[in-house]
């Protein structure tokens, strides 16, 4: 029996379907056996309209990688005042399928197409109390102003 982990088409379809049914319009499927793993690996499915509050991984510092397997994902990076410093569109070939975001970099991911699924890698361990530092200049997830903020970022990034 193989010790290798396969990222199957069925897994992509399943996690994408779960994201569509989710109130948050996103869902992940973890491949790491537990949160203490030194490298967290997961499928992360995004649907248009999901709001990922801008954040950075600092103290502890962590890198984050997205490789888009299906669909189209926008990644926006910001300075400390919330101004856009970089914007990237990720999509499977042809195009740029992936990005590595350095530690201490404000960023957010935006679904640009239905059924978007990325393979995400992030330094572990995952501890909810210190995993993300959320941007104070952006609305918190679940707030009514998230939709307008997201629409403004999409417009400003020209996605």
Short mmCIF file of the C-alpha atoms (twelve columns), coordinates in Angstrom:
data_MODEL
# 
_entry.id   MODEL 
# 
loop_
_atom_site.group_PDB 
_atom_site.id 
_atom_site.type_symbol 
_atom_site.label_atom_id 
_atom_site.label_alt_id 
_atom_site.label_comp_id 
_atom_site.label_asym_id 
_atom_site.label_seq_id 
_atom_site.Cartn_x 
_atom_site.Cartn_y 
_atom_site.Cartn_z 
_atom_site.pdbx_PDB_model_num 
ATOM 1   C CA . UNK A 1   0.000   0.000  0.000   1 
ATOM 2   C CA . UNK A 2   1.272   3.448  -0.932  1 
ATOM 3   C CA . UNK A 3   2.392   5.898  1.729   1 
ATOM 4   C CA . UNK A 4   1.980   8.752  -0.737  1 
ATOM 5   C CA . UNK A 5   -0.923  11.162 -0.508  1 
ATOM 6   C CA . UNK A 6   -2.828  11.754 -3.710  1 
ATOM 7   C CA . UNK A 7   -4.648  15.028 -4.333  1 
ATOM 8   C CA . UNK A 8   -7.468  13.629 -6.420  1 
ATOM 9   C CA . UNK A 9   -9.991  15.205 -8.751  1 
ATOM 10  C CA . UNK A 10  -12.654 13.796 -6.442  1 
ATOM 11  C CA . UNK A 11  -11.149 15.698 -3.491  1 
ATOM 12  C CA . UNK A 12  -11.203 18.939 -5.511  1 
ATOM 13  C CA . UNK A 13  -14.824 18.396 -6.480  1 
ATOM 14  C CA . UNK A 14  -15.847 17.488 -2.935  1 
ATOM 15  C CA . UNK A 15  -14.176 20.447 -1.189  1 
ATOM 16  C CA . UNK A 16  -15.487 22.808 -3.869  1 
ATOM 17  C CA . UNK A 17  -19.022 21.492 -3.356  1 
ATOM 18  C CA . UNK A 18  -18.675 21.965 0.414   1 
ATOM 19  C CA . UNK A 19  -17.517 25.574 -0.115  1 
ATOM 20  C CA . UNK A 20  -20.583 26.300 -2.265  1 
ATOM 21  C CA . UNK A 21  -22.834 25.037 0.534   1 
ATOM 22  C CA . UNK A 22  -20.931 26.874 3.276   1 
ATOM 23  C CA . UNK A 23  -22.205 30.153 4.685   1 
ATOM 24  C CA . UNK A 24  -18.628 31.494 4.466   1 
ATOM 25  C CA . UNK A 25  -18.316 30.338 0.810   1 
ATOM 26  C CA . UNK A 26  -15.049 28.559 1.517   1 
ATOM 27  C CA . UNK A 27  -13.867 25.264 2.914   1 
ATOM 28  C CA . UNK A 28  -10.578 23.534 3.493   1 
ATOM 29  C CA . UNK A 29  -9.547  19.891 3.542   1 
ATOM 30  C CA . UNK A 30  -6.452  19.240 5.640   1 
ATOM 31  C CA . UNK A 31  -3.745  16.808 4.603   1 
ATOM 32  C CA . UNK A 32  -1.640  17.333 7.727   1 
ATOM 33  C CA . UNK A 33  -2.456  14.745 10.410  1 
ATOM 34  C CA . UNK A 34  -2.791  17.303 13.203  1 
ATOM 35  C CA . UNK A 35  -2.337  21.019 13.874  1 
ATOM 36  C CA . UNK A 36  1.106   20.459 15.432  1 
ATOM 37  C CA . UNK A 37  2.551   19.413 12.070  1 
ATOM 38  C CA . UNK A 38  5.505   21.673 11.130  1 
ATOM 39  C CA . UNK A 39  4.025   22.142 7.633   1 
ATOM 40  C CA . UNK A 40  0.269   22.582 7.289   1 
ATOM 41  C CA . UNK A 41  -1.023  21.349 3.922   1 
ATOM 42  C CA . UNK A 42  -4.571  21.642 2.681   1 
ATOM 43  C CA . UNK A 43  -6.955  22.146 -0.167  1 
ATOM 44  C CA . UNK A 44  -8.627  25.519 0.230   1 
ATOM 45  C CA . UNK A 45  -11.806 26.054 -1.814  1 
ATOM 46  C CA . UNK A 46  -13.040 29.594 -2.422  1 
ATOM 47  C CA . UNK A 47  -16.273 30.811 -4.001  1 
ATOM 48  C CA . UNK A 48  -16.831 34.365 -5.282  1 
ATOM 49  C CA . UNK A 49  -18.059 36.601 -2.485  1 
ATOM 50  C CA . UNK A 50  -16.126 34.902 0.287   1 
ATOM 51  C CA . UNK A 51  -14.310 37.435 2.462   1 
ATOM 52  C CA . UNK A 52  -10.847 36.658 3.773   1 
ATOM 53  C CA . UNK A 53  -9.901  39.535 6.062   1 
ATOM 54  C CA . UNK A 54  -6.448  40.895 5.230   1 
ATOM 55  C CA . UNK A 55  -3.925  39.433 7.635   1 
ATOM 56  C CA . UNK A 56  -0.284  38.577 8.102   1 
ATOM 57  C CA . UNK A 57  1.571   35.769 9.833   1 
ATOM 58  C CA . UNK A 58  3.902   37.322 12.364  1 
ATOM 59  C CA . UNK A 59  5.078   36.303 15.806  1 
ATOM 60  C CA . UNK A 60  5.412   33.494 15.010  1 
ATOM 61  C CA . UNK A 61  6.531   34.290 11.479  1 
ATOM 62  C CA . UNK A 62  5.095   31.970 8.827   1 
ATOM 63  C CA . UNK A 63  5.240   31.744 5.059   1 
ATOM 64  C CA . UNK A 64  2.124   30.869 3.101   1 
ATOM 65  C CA . UNK A 65  1.935   29.307 -0.360  1 
ATOM 66  C CA . UNK A 66  -1.064  29.030 -2.681  1 
ATOM 67  C CA . UNK A 67  -0.968  26.860 -5.812  1 
ATOM 68  C CA . UNK A 68  -4.217  27.120 -7.760  1 
ATOM 69  C CA . UNK A 69  -5.370  23.756 -9.054  1 
ATOM 70  C CA . UNK A 70  -8.754  24.867 -10.390 1 
ATOM 71  C CA . UNK A 71  -10.402 28.238 -11.054 1 
ATOM 72  C CA . UNK A 72  -8.871  31.670 -10.545 1 
ATOM 73  C CA . UNK A 73  -7.638  33.350 -7.349  1 
ATOM 74  C CA . UNK A 74  -6.639  36.952 -6.762  1 
ATOM 75  C CA . UNK A 75  -3.993  37.653 -4.122  1 
ATOM 76  C CA . UNK A 76  -3.546  41.194 -2.865  1 
ATOM 77  C CA . UNK A 77  -0.719  42.428 -0.625  1 
ATOM 78  C CA . UNK A 78  -0.861  45.639 1.394   1 
ATOM 79  C CA . UNK A 79  1.391   48.024 3.275   1 
ATOM 80  C CA . UNK A 80  0.857   48.790 6.965   1 
ATOM 81  C CA . UNK A 81  -1.715  51.477 6.097   1 
ATOM 82  C CA . UNK A 82  -3.860  49.183 3.950   1 
ATOM 83  C CA . UNK A 83  -2.691  50.462 0.567   1 
ATOM 84  C CA . UNK A 84  -2.308  47.843 -2.162  1 
ATOM 85  C CA . UNK A 85  1.361   47.115 -2.895  1 
ATOM 86  C CA . UNK A 86  0.953   44.019 -5.082  1 
ATOM 87  C CA . UNK A 87  -1.848  42.221 -6.893  1 
ATOM 88  C CA . UNK A 88  -1.624  38.860 -8.618  1 
ATOM 89  C CA . UNK A 89  -4.020  36.616 -10.510 1 
ATOM 90  C CA . UNK A 90  -3.339  32.922 -10.047 1 
ATOM 91  C CA . UNK A 91  -4.722  30.245 -12.343 1 
ATOM 92  C CA . UNK A 92  -3.610  26.837 -13.598 1 
ATOM 93  C CA . UNK A 93  -1.500  26.716 -16.737 1 
ATOM 94  C CA . UNK A 94  -1.134  28.779 -18.787 1 
ATOM 95  C CA . UNK A 95  -0.548  31.544 -16.310 1 
ATOM 96  C CA . UNK A 96  0.883   31.886 -12.846 1 
ATOM 97  C CA . UNK A 97  -0.479  28.999 -10.792 1 
ATOM 98  C CA . UNK A 98  1.197   29.849 -7.485  1 
ATOM 99  C CA . UNK A 99  2.565   32.386 -5.057  1 
ATOM 100 C CA . UNK A 100 4.693   32.293 -1.907  1 
ATOM 101 C CA . UNK A 101 3.792   35.060 0.522   1 
ATOM 102 C CA . UNK A 102 6.595   35.971 2.929   1 
ATOM 103 C CA . UNK A 103 6.042   36.201 6.647   1 
ATOM 104 C CA . UNK A 104 4.982   39.617 7.988   1 
ATOM 105 C CA . UNK A 105 3.202   40.514 4.712   1 
ATOM 106 C CA . UNK A 106 -0.386  41.798 4.827   1 
ATOM 107 C CA . UNK A 107 -2.428  39.828 2.284   1 
ATOM 108 C CA . UNK A 108 -5.814  38.484 1.304   1 
ATOM 109 C CA . UNK A 109 -7.126  35.938 -1.211  1 
ATOM 110 C CA . UNK A 110 -10.125 36.630 -3.461  1 
ATOM 111 C CA . UNK A 111 -12.066 34.054 -5.479  1 
ATOM 112 C CA . UNK A 112 -12.340 35.311 -9.054  1 
ATOM 113 C CA . UNK A 113 -14.131 32.266 -10.461 1 
ATOM 114 C CA . UNK A 114 -16.608 29.697 -9.165  1 
ATOM 115 C CA . UNK A 115 -15.053 26.422 -8.091  1 
ATOM 116 C CA . UNK A 116 -11.630 27.865 -7.239  1 
ATOM 117 C CA . UNK A 117 -9.456  25.419 -5.309  1 
ATOM 118 C CA . UNK A 118 -5.869  26.014 -4.191  1 
ATOM 119 C CA . UNK A 119 -3.354  23.769 -2.524  1 
ATOM 120 C CA . UNK A 120 -2.156  25.777 0.466   1 
ATOM 121 C CA . UNK A 121 1.017   25.251 2.454   1 
ATOM 122 C CA . UNK A 122 1.843   27.182 5.584   1 
ATOM 123 C CA . UNK A 123 4.474   26.810 8.240   1 
ATOM 124 C CA . UNK A 124 3.044   25.107 11.323  1 
ATOM 125 C CA . UNK A 125 2.101   24.466 13.931  1 
ATOM 126 C CA . UNK A 126 -1.399  25.888 13.678  1 
ATOM 127 C CA . UNK A 127 -2.472  27.604 16.889  1 
ATOM 128 C CA . UNK A 128 -5.705  29.616 16.501  1 
ATOM 129 C CA . UNK A 129 -4.619  32.174 19.122  1 
ATOM 130 C CA . UNK A 130 -1.583  33.364 17.133  1 
ATOM 131 C CA . UNK A 131 -2.036  32.034 13.585  1 
ATOM 132 C CA . UNK A 132 -3.124  35.329 12.024  1 
ATOM 133 C CA . UNK A 133 -2.688  38.986 12.809  1 
ATOM 134 C CA . UNK A 134 -5.763  40.651 11.322  1 
ATOM 135 C CA . UNK A 135 -5.477  44.063 9.682   1 
ATOM 136 C CA . UNK A 136 -6.975  46.785 11.890  1 
ATOM 137 C CA . UNK A 137 -7.849  48.848 8.784   1 
ATOM 138 C CA . UNK A 138 -10.130 46.172 7.279   1 
ATOM 139 C CA . UNK A 139 -13.530 44.992 8.507   1 
ATOM 140 C CA . UNK A 140 -13.673 41.789 10.528  1 
ATOM 141 C CA . UNK A 141 -15.272 38.770 8.896   1 
ATOM 142 C CA . UNK A 142 -19.028 38.735 9.364   1 
ATOM 143 C CA . UNK A 143 -19.435 42.516 9.514   1 
ATOM 144 C CA . UNK A 144 -21.944 44.108 7.101   1 
ATOM 145 C CA . UNK A 145 -19.253 46.327 5.567   1 
ATOM 146 C CA . UNK A 146 -17.205 43.303 4.349   1 
ATOM 147 C CA . UNK A 147 -19.080 43.085 1.045   1 
ATOM 148 C CA . UNK A 148 -18.398 46.731 0.140   1 
ATOM 149 C CA . UNK A 149 -14.760 46.486 1.260   1 
ATOM 150 C CA . UNK A 150 -14.262 43.355 -0.883  1 
ATOM 151 C CA . UNK A 151 -15.909 45.006 -3.903  1 
ATOM 152 C CA . UNK A 152 -13.644 48.057 -3.484  1 
ATOM 153 C CA . UNK A 153 -10.499 45.915 -3.326  1 
ATOM 154 C CA . UNK A 154 -11.572 43.957 -6.424  1 
ATOM 155 C CA . UNK A 155 -12.166 47.246 -8.259  1 
ATOM 156 C CA . UNK A 156 -8.938  48.884 -7.064  1 
ATOM 157 C CA . UNK A 157 -6.893  45.772 -7.953  1 
ATOM 158 C CA . UNK A 158 -8.639  45.747 -11.338 1 
ATOM 159 C CA . UNK A 159 -9.553  42.048 -11.098 1 
# 
